[in-house]
Amino acid sequence: MRDYRQKRWVIRLQLVFLSRLAYLGSVNSSESQVQAVLGSDDNVLDAARCISWSEAGATRTARLVSHGIAPLPKKVIVANDTMTADTAFRHASEGCALLWRGDFQNARQLLAALARRVARKPARSAASPAEAFRNHRQAQGQRSRTLNMLLIPIDSGDVIPLRRAPDLARALQEVNGVAKERYVMSLREILGIVGAHEWRKKGVDIAAVKGRIHPHYGVFAPTRAEYIALVDNAPLPAMELAFDIGTGTGVLAAVLARRGVRKIIATDNDPRALACARENVDRLGLASVIDVTQADLFPRGQAPLVMCNPPWIPARPTSTLENAIYDPQSRMLLGFLAGLADHLTEDGEGWLILSDIAEHLGLRSREELTNAIKTSGLKILGRSDMRPHHGKASDENDPLYLARAAEVTSLWRLARDGPSD
């Protein structure tokens, strides 16, 4: 029995080390990609992300700002209102970027026309849910690459020098900082930033926090109610302290605070999420209860409640926006499970909030999840389930409809399995 416990303890230590190493690797690589995109100094052109083109008999250069990880365009040509949508689509499909010099509103119409042409390509048939998911991601990637080829010039101060261009400086500066030199950015990303800016201003009304949560660009918006309801309704094991691992907007930490938990340490490794969570905590008047801190998963010490809502799909994100959705090789999930026992008090509970959509997509089995729980020195106390209610779950035209229609979100109540030595 002693040898068995010793062996299990060694396995747990190995899981902690490997999972945290993998998690740190993924975070560091994401941060380095963003750093390469934005550059370390706004006054200096980042040569690795510069594009060049010929215009008015001269060669011009500008920094391409992007929050994705797509390669640079093969070529850049100047385009304006005289270019047809078919010609633009042919260039974009071949990896040739179009630097727009025409009317801004016409550029928006051209982007919509390009999207319609991308949508004409029929979906590939699939023999399994996993293959359907791979095909879907490939199609998404191709669509993104094509539509991101329509580039908009932006001058210093984040002014767009095009006819009928709106003032988008505030939205751009929230994400990119204040530009001290000209740069270019895809119209598709610009519109995404504007949409995120509006979400940030308006916020999302969350009854369980008695207020609104204001998501920042690149931080997952709490638009799905079921995982919030699960946390709001689960029996609390204690009231004095809780850890919220990977807090994002801070919404789940706020739910615990509204339920009466007296102290919550909310962690994240993403600077955007940390800024977002702190802003939301301040808006809700919960700064005396919730401490938002940067950490690799766990803060120091132990708590009677440790909660985590990791990304639900074990696949590689293609942009910073997808980091809250995709968890490569389940790194964050496994890192949380591997370190949980060490951060729980003797009678404490770990709450894992997780959708089973990865199981329906054939990307992770239920057995793999329960084995990871057991090999981390944990046991399952119980599970609460709730079906999500969102448009895609009932959209039969969605390529992942079968998986979405069967999806269930669960709150797994976990505890230490035996002495922790």
Legacy VTK file of the C-alpha trace (Angstrom):
# vtk DataFile Version 3.0
C-alpha trace
ASCII
DATASET POLYDATA
POINTS 421 float
0.000 0.000 0.000
2.827 2.347 0.876
4.614 1.585 -2.437
1.372 2.263 -4.296
0.934 5.640 -2.605
4.554 6.537 -3.234
4.216 5.601 -6.893
1.016 7.613 -7.220
2.694 10.613 -5.605
5.575 10.406 -8.121
3.061 10.283 -10.975
1.307 13.357 -9.584
4.593 15.261 -9.373
5.391 14.331 -12.968
1.940 15.466 -14.102
2.324 18.787 -12.302
5.734 19.415 -13.859
4.831 18.380 -17.399
1.462 20.105 -17.434
2.786 23.362 -16.076
5.734 23.260 -18.459
3.390 22.729 -21.389
1.022 25.427 -20.161
3.834 27.929 -19.742
5.143 27.017 -23.180
1.787 27.729 -24.768
1.370 31.024 -22.911
4.897 32.171 -23.666
4.559 31.296 -27.331
1.280 33.221 -27.524
2.841 36.228 -25.844
5.863 36.089 -28.138
3.590 35.964 -31.174
1.726 39.046 -29.979
5.034 40.766 -29.215
6.269 39.983 -32.715
3.089 41.441 -34.145
3.025 44.637 -32.123
6.767 45.181 -31.781
8.644 46.110 -28.626
8.707 49.828 -29.438
6.017 51.679 -31.336
8.650 54.086 -32.660
10.575 51.340 -34.456
9.358 49.354 -37.447
9.219 45.647 -36.678
11.048 44.278 -39.713
9.606 40.807 -39.183
6.087 42.165 -39.685
6.654 44.829 -42.325
5.106 44.793 -45.775
6.293 46.663 -48.851
4.508 47.750 -52.010
4.988 49.992 -55.032
2.928 53.152 -55.288
3.383 56.365 -57.319
6.730 55.140 -58.593
8.189 54.512 -55.133
8.560 51.605 -52.756
6.694 52.110 -49.508
6.860 50.176 -46.244
4.584 49.893 -43.233
4.094 47.660 -40.243
1.330 45.048 -40.528
-0.454 44.817 -37.182
-2.350 41.590 -36.612
-3.441 39.579 -33.600
-3.489 36.329 -35.562
-0.617 34.091 -36.534
-1.138 34.021 -40.306
1.922 34.413 -42.555
2.665 37.687 -44.306
1.046 38.150 -47.737
3.062 36.998 -50.738
2.545 40.330 -52.432
0.801 43.657 -51.830
-0.967 45.677 -54.498
-2.846 48.968 -54.262
-6.606 48.676 -54.774
-9.465 51.153 -54.972
-13.142 51.463 -55.888
-12.516 50.414 -59.489
-11.510 46.857 -58.565
-14.266 44.277 -58.993
-15.114 41.759 -56.291
-14.145 38.860 -58.579
-10.707 40.346 -59.213
-10.223 41.060 -55.527
-11.251 37.509 -54.626
-8.781 36.030 -57.126
-5.921 38.102 -55.687
-6.869 37.352 -52.067
-7.206 33.615 -52.750
-3.674 33.622 -54.156
-2.251 35.253 -51.029
-1.985 38.733 -52.518
-3.003 41.525 -50.130
-5.026 44.519 -51.281
-4.013 47.850 -49.735
-7.167 49.911 -49.978
-7.026 53.509 -51.192
-10.696 53.969 -52.016
-13.815 54.779 -50.023
-13.968 53.141 -46.581
-17.633 52.160 -46.866
-16.949 50.618 -50.279
-14.204 48.563 -48.644
-16.781 47.196 -46.210
-19.029 46.240 -49.123
-16.107 44.556 -50.867
-15.316 42.555 -47.723
-18.921 41.346 -47.609
-18.690 40.360 -51.276
-15.488 38.403 -50.597
-17.194 36.593 -47.709
-20.058 35.551 -49.999
-17.599 34.117 -52.495
-15.755 32.188 -49.792
-19.077 30.727 -48.628
-19.800 29.306 -52.082
-17.213 26.569 -51.609
-19.109 23.412 -50.540
-18.252 21.820 -47.226
-16.191 18.630 -47.381
-17.893 15.440 -46.296
-16.590 13.765 -43.154
-16.596 10.174 -41.953
-16.387 11.063 -38.244
-17.038 13.981 -35.877
-13.290 14.513 -35.476
-12.847 14.741 -39.233
-15.801 17.143 -39.452
-14.105 19.334 -36.840
-10.777 19.274 -38.710
-12.528 20.192 -41.961
-14.382 22.979 -40.176
-11.156 24.416 -38.737
-9.433 24.210 -42.118
-12.334 26.023 -43.747
-12.270 28.655 -41.007
-8.546 29.119 -41.526
-8.884 29.495 -45.287
-11.746 31.958 -44.862
-9.722 33.988 -42.375
-6.635 34.063 -44.622
-8.651 35.200 -47.629
-10.705 37.880 -45.895
-7.692 39.259 -44.017
-6.077 40.182 -47.341
-8.069 43.429 -47.532
-5.818 45.924 -45.732
-6.589 49.425 -44.481
-3.904 52.123 -44.019
-3.832 53.835 -40.620
-1.825 56.979 -39.898
-0.175 58.010 -36.636
-2.767 58.807 -34.017
-4.836 55.921 -35.422
-6.506 58.018 -38.104
-7.802 56.203 -41.180
-6.977 58.413 -44.228
-9.852 57.232 -46.442
-13.036 58.864 -47.659
-16.031 58.316 -45.343
-13.858 56.616 -42.745
-15.282 56.860 -39.211
-13.220 57.890 -36.210
-12.104 54.555 -34.782
-9.083 55.841 -32.865
-10.402 55.001 -29.407
-11.334 51.435 -30.340
-7.986 50.836 -32.066
-5.998 52.324 -29.203
-7.728 50.100 -26.650
-6.158 47.135 -28.428
-3.031 48.398 -30.215
-1.981 51.345 -28.075
-1.443 54.820 -29.513
0.222 54.655 -32.923
3.233 56.918 -33.387
3.713 55.903 -37.000
1.592 54.666 -39.845
0.641 51.018 -40.056
-1.794 48.774 -41.874
-4.375 46.335 -40.561
-6.909 44.041 -42.148
-10.398 45.519 -42.388
-11.771 42.305 -40.914
-9.670 42.712 -37.759
-10.568 46.396 -37.532
-14.272 45.577 -37.594
-13.681 42.892 -34.955
-11.963 45.449 -32.732
-14.859 47.873 -33.215
-17.343 45.144 -32.270
-15.316 44.318 -29.149
-15.184 48.016 -28.275
-18.979 48.187 -28.357
-19.233 45.057 -26.160
-16.786 46.650 -23.742
-18.828 49.863 -23.560
-22.208 48.180 -23.247
-21.270 45.153 -21.169
-23.230 41.953 -20.590
-25.966 41.931 -17.968
-25.358 39.042 -15.545
-28.074 38.574 -12.948
-25.851 36.434 -10.711
-23.373 39.302 -10.223
-26.104 41.955 -9.913
-24.495 44.049 -12.603
-22.784 44.065 -15.977
-19.549 42.421 -17.078
-17.531 44.389 -19.632
-15.334 42.069 -21.745
-12.159 43.392 -23.351
-10.837 42.482 -26.783
-9.325 39.000 -26.655
-11.128 38.009 -23.436
-14.013 35.543 -23.656
-17.362 37.292 -23.176
-19.766 35.606 -20.716
-22.589 35.231 -23.213
-23.397 31.613 -22.297
-25.510 31.442 -19.173
-25.276 27.774 -18.239
-21.783 27.713 -16.729
-22.581 30.812 -14.685
-25.782 29.173 -13.418
-23.853 26.039 -12.448
-21.473 28.062 -10.268
-24.329 30.119 -8.858
-26.255 27.030 -7.749
-23.565 24.580 -6.580
-23.388 24.056 -2.781
-20.451 26.018 -1.359
-17.997 23.938 0.706
-16.785 27.016 2.623
-17.194 30.775 2.739
-13.806 32.066 3.861
-11.619 31.670 0.743
-11.708 30.557 -2.901
-9.304 30.501 -5.851
-10.582 31.248 -9.370
-8.042 29.870 -11.843
-8.000 31.501 -15.293
-10.469 34.190 -14.310
-10.866 35.889 -17.722
-13.430 38.664 -17.260
-13.696 37.837 -13.564
-17.339 36.841 -13.895
-17.155 33.600 -11.888
-15.146 35.228 -9.117
-17.869 37.889 -8.960
-20.535 35.171 -8.725
-18.790 33.673 -5.687
-18.440 37.117 -4.114
-22.145 37.812 -4.550
-22.867 34.447 -2.918
-20.996 35.563 0.182
-17.493 34.085 -0.186
-15.406 36.513 1.840
-12.102 36.369 -0.065
-11.374 35.278 -3.630
-7.992 35.178 -5.358
-8.565 35.295 -9.113
-5.592 34.420 -11.320
-4.735 34.678 -14.989
-1.604 34.797 -17.129
-2.969 37.003 -19.907
-2.392 40.755 -19.427
-5.631 41.541 -21.287
-7.646 39.286 -18.991
-5.999 40.712 -15.872
-6.830 44.275 -16.916
-10.374 43.222 -17.840
-11.013 41.376 -14.571
-9.667 44.242 -12.468
-11.872 46.735 -14.279
-14.963 44.565 -13.774
-14.174 43.955 -10.121
-13.845 47.707 -9.571
-17.072 48.441 -11.467
-18.963 45.954 -9.299
-17.500 47.343 -6.082
-15.853 44.023 -5.187
-12.204 45.085 -4.983
-12.132 44.442 -1.223
-13.243 40.841 -1.788
-11.580 39.806 -5.057
-7.808 40.007 -5.521
-6.913 39.719 -9.218
-3.321 38.522 -9.560
-1.028 37.230 -12.274
-0.052 33.604 -11.773
0.718 30.403 -13.648
-2.579 28.728 -12.795
-2.468 28.610 -8.972
-1.605 31.280 -6.423
0.405 30.323 -3.365
-1.237 28.413 -0.572
-4.394 26.347 -0.247
-8.101 27.079 -0.289
-11.266 25.146 0.584
-12.621 25.961 -2.896
-10.535 26.050 -6.070
-12.446 26.669 -9.306
-11.428 26.557 -12.966
-13.270 26.973 -16.257
-10.562 26.076 -18.809
-10.945 26.282 -22.597
-13.194 23.443 -23.642
-11.737 22.222 -26.941
-8.280 20.580 -27.161
-7.076 22.198 -30.384
-4.570 24.859 -31.415
-5.798 28.471 -31.423
-4.989 30.531 -34.510
-5.228 33.941 -32.835
-5.171 35.513 -29.402
-8.970 35.709 -29.606
-9.184 31.912 -29.619
-7.077 31.290 -26.512
-10.209 31.159 -24.347
-11.823 28.533 -26.606
-8.998 26.199 -27.610
-6.629 24.449 -25.204
-3.816 22.695 -27.146
-3.431 19.103 -25.931
-5.666 20.006 -22.937
-2.683 21.753 -21.343
-4.595 24.043 -19.025
-7.103 21.350 -18.097
-4.351 18.867 -17.222
-2.316 21.536 -15.448
-5.282 22.389 -13.255
-5.982 18.754 -12.407
-2.320 17.952 -11.754
-1.877 20.804 -9.278
-5.307 20.832 -7.674
-4.683 18.402 -4.797
-1.707 20.443 -3.590
-3.812 23.612 -3.433
-6.881 22.176 -1.697
-7.302 22.189 2.055
-7.938 18.783 3.610
-11.720 18.882 3.136
-11.682 21.289 0.222
-13.387 20.984 -3.172
-12.173 21.656 -6.681
-14.773 22.810 -9.182
-14.035 21.993 -12.800
-16.469 23.668 -15.195
-16.246 21.924 -18.543
-18.360 21.268 -21.609
-18.361 17.777 -23.101
-18.324 19.100 -26.678
-14.781 17.741 -27.119
-16.184 14.256 -26.483
-18.895 14.684 -29.120
-16.245 15.918 -31.570
-14.062 12.866 -30.908
-11.226 14.993 -29.549
-11.225 13.694 -25.972
-13.052 10.776 -24.385
-14.832 10.738 -21.042
-12.455 7.975 -19.970
-9.443 10.201 -20.687
-10.931 12.922 -18.506
-11.781 10.623 -15.579
-8.360 8.930 -15.812
-6.674 12.342 -15.644
-8.707 13.105 -12.531
-7.724 9.821 -10.870
-4.018 9.973 -11.759
-3.906 13.489 -10.301
-4.804 12.077 -6.885
-8.400 13.275 -7.032
-11.815 11.740 -6.639
-15.203 12.804 -7.978
-17.695 13.925 -5.339
-20.463 14.729 -7.773
-21.413 16.444 -11.009
-24.084 18.964 -12.011
-25.121 19.153 -15.662
-26.873 21.763 -17.755
-27.619 21.960 -21.458
-26.542 25.190 -23.153
-29.035 27.438 -24.897
-27.526 29.236 -27.864
-28.318 29.630 -31.529
-25.778 27.176 -32.913
-27.176 24.329 -30.800
-30.340 24.431 -32.925
-28.838 25.441 -36.272
-28.907 22.325 -38.458
-26.811 24.129 -41.085
-23.917 24.513 -38.675
-21.158 22.025 -39.646
-20.814 20.977 -36.004
-24.559 20.849 -35.327
-24.667 17.238 -34.093
-21.989 17.889 -31.492
-23.489 21.198 -30.405
-26.990 19.721 -30.129
-25.706 16.956 -27.822
-23.446 19.215 -25.730
-23.765 19.338 -21.951
-21.857 21.674 -19.633
-20.913 20.218 -16.254
-19.554 21.330 -12.922
-17.403 18.501 -11.560
-16.937 18.537 -7.777
-13.507 17.083 -6.985
-11.590 16.368 -3.805
-8.323 14.821 -2.689
-8.282 11.073 -2.945
-6.552 9.914 0.235
-3.699 11.542 2.167
-1.554 14.053 0.323
1.586 13.142 2.343
LINES 1 422
421 0 1 2 3 4 5 6 7 8 9 10 11 12 13 14 15 16 17 18 19 20 21 22 23 24 25 26 27 28 29 30 31 32 33 34 35 36 37 38 39 40 41 42 43 44 45 46 47 48 49 50 51 52 53 54 55 56 57 58 59 60 61 62 63 64 65 66 67 68 69 70 71 72 73 74 75 76 77 78 79 80 81 82 83 84 85 86 87 88 89 90 91 92 93 94 95 96 97 98 99 100 101 102 103 104 105 106 107 108 109 110 111 112 113 114 115 116 117 118 119 120 121 122 123 124 125 126 127 128 129 130 131 132 133 134 135 136 137 138 139 140 141 142 143 144 145 146 147 148 149 150 151 152 153 154 155 156 157 158 159 160 161 162 163 164 165 166 167 168 169 170 171 172 173 174 175 176 177 178 179 180 181 182 183 184 185 186 187 188 189 190 191 192 193 194 195 196 197 198 199 200 201 202 203 204 205 206 207 208 209 210 211 212 213 214 215 216 217 218 219 220 221 222 223 224 225 226 227 228 229 230 231 232 233 234 235 236 237 238 239 240 241 242 243 244 245 246 247 248 249 250 251 252 253 254 255 256 257 258 259 260 261 262 263 264 265 266 267 268 269 270 271 272 273 274 275 276 277 278 279 280 281 282 283 284 285 286 287 288 289 290 291 292 293 294 295 296 297 298 299 300 301 302 303 304 305 306 307 308 309 310 311 312 313 314 315 316 317 318 319 320 321 322 323 324 325 326 327 328 329 330 331 332 333 334 335 336 337 338 339 340 341 342 343 344 345 346 347 348 349 350 351 352 353 354 355 356 357 358 359 360 361 362 363 364 365 366 367 368 369 370 371 372 373 374 375 376 377 378 379 380 381 382 383 384 385 386 387 388 389 390 391 392 393 394 395 396 397 398 399 400 401 402 403 404 405 406 407 408 409 410 411 412 413 414 415 416 417 418 419 420
